[in-house]
Amino acid sequence: MKPITPENSRLGFVGVGYMGRPIARRLVESGFKLTAYDRDQWKTEELIRYGGNVAQSVSEVSSGCNVVLSCLPSDQAVVDTYTGPDGVFANAQRGSLAIDLSTVCPETSQQLSRLGLERGVEVLDVTISGSTPAAENGLLTLFGGGDKKCFDAAESIFRVIAHKYFYLGPSGSGATMKLVVNTLLGIGMQAIAEAVALGEKAGLDRNRMLDVLSQTAVVAPAHAGKLQRAMNSDYSPQFPIRLMNKDFGLILNLAAAVGARMPAADAAFEINSRQSDEGAEQDFSAVILQMEKRAHLGSKGNGRT
């Protein structure tokens, strides 16, 4: 496959949500010709201001573009987008490339690859690590699976949206790596939430404790910013807790399939689910609130909402 460039490629983008919107915007601003589609059309209209185009259907996107990217919330949404008479595969040009950025189970990525090849379409699973600020600033980390030559050909896209990108192996490898990474992300946030509740119960000043924790070597960079935001009771979604909850389900399903025991992930999933079930659209760091609630800590005066 020839290297993809703004001069020889038209990009399609399906799914302009929390992560898709800033990724698509960066691609448009970097000079790529891009046409976007989302079920909620208002999400795509922002791109018009930056030179992007808006499609009315998935079929319109795939028929007019030689590279289609997707960033969707679930396995079913991915399958529905790519299959069927109005899907990507039925309408794509032979020899085109599909890059699915969604977090899905590896089997879904492998299924897409098989179906794509039947239609003459190469498929990469290139999962993304990072929250919306990282996407806005082109600082994501990418994990790729699929054909290595296709991955290398798409490097010009990856350079625009990420500061690191890794090829992991055949189809499904990118999806698997994302679940490995999000295992650490979710369990790590749960560990922090428990530590915060412990410190508060033992009498430490909440905000001072959060500030100090965020500056220690034991807190990963992905979590440090969450502690700073928690000091201001800011749990607005950068990575929504409902999506972390979905990812925990994928992680535990994969663990069951390969025979890996995940006791810490099981426990973190339970707390994450409980906070997610409360209904508010919050960041996954809101598990701090759930642990404070379980510790019978007050909801006022200590910076909690």
MOTA-V398005 format. One record per run of one state. SS is the DSSP state (A for helix, B for strand, O for the rest). FROM is the first residue (numbers start at 0). LEN is the number of residues. If there is no record, write none. Layout:
ss={SS,SS}
from={FROM,FROM}
len={LEN,LEN}
This chain:
ss={O,B,O,A,O,B,O,A,O,B,O,A,O,B,O,A,O,A,O,B,O,A,O,B,O,A,O,B,O,A,O,A,B,O,A,O,A,O,A,O,B,O,B,A,O,A,O,B,A,O}
from={0,9,14,17,29,32,37,41,50,52,54,57,63,66,70,74,82,87,91,96,100,105,118,121,129,131,136,139,145,147,153,154,161,169,172,201,205,214,220,231,235,236,239,240,258,262,276,281,283,294}
len={9,5,3,12,3,5,4,9,2,2,3,6,3,4,4,8,5,4,5,4,5,13,3,8,2,5,3,6,2,6,1,7,8,3,29,4,9,6,11,4,1,3,1,18,4,14,5,2,11,11}
